[in-house]
Amino acid sequence: MAKLLVVDDEANIRLLYSQELSDEGYQVVTAGSALEAVEKLESESFDLAVIDIKLKNESGIELLQRIVKERHTIPVILCTAFSCYKDDFSAWLADGYVVKSSDLQELKDEIARVLAKRQRLSQP
């Protein structure tokens, strides 16, 4: 079972993602801020992180850059309501990019794709 870190400043989104992704068989840990996410990353290991770009007082892009710099083995999917960030060069560091929707199938498919790619790359 893959362990996911979901970072979003909206409690209802964290709850929805946690329930839906747990139903898919993932172990889900949530964080409401970049600071909380960093604390969890320092104390636990994760197979993948799903990060909202627009956090209240922080940038999900900055969190992505920190993860890539300090924990380069954790794949990151950016999940945001704004498709314009897809053209931001900083967002290209992410392993995936999903525009938020009430239908989480695209996010679930992207998580499965990124985890499968990670598994293929880790095999000798």
Phi, psi and omega in degrees: 000125180282145180255122184248144171251120179252122182243114178206139181280351179265117184300322181293327177290316178301317180295313179300309180298318181299314180294311183296316182285329174296321177297335178277355177102006180271151169269124188242130173241138182244157176219140181265358181206166177296320179299314178297321179298316180298318178300317180292322178295329180282337184251347182225162175253144183230153177268339183193150175237137174248119188235131172284138181287318183264091173266161186309297185247008184224172177249130175295333177295318178295321176296318176303313181298321179293318179297315180298320182289315188262332185223060189299350181273352181269115176290149183232134172247125175273133181230117186213161177277354186246112181286344183297336181289345181299333180270356179285124182305324180297326181291340181292346176292338182287153178278344179200163183214125182227134174275130182303143180208160176289339175264114185274009183299319179298318178296315180299317179296320181293320177299312180299318180296313182293318179294321178295319178297316179300317181295318178299319182289335182274349179278143181289000000 
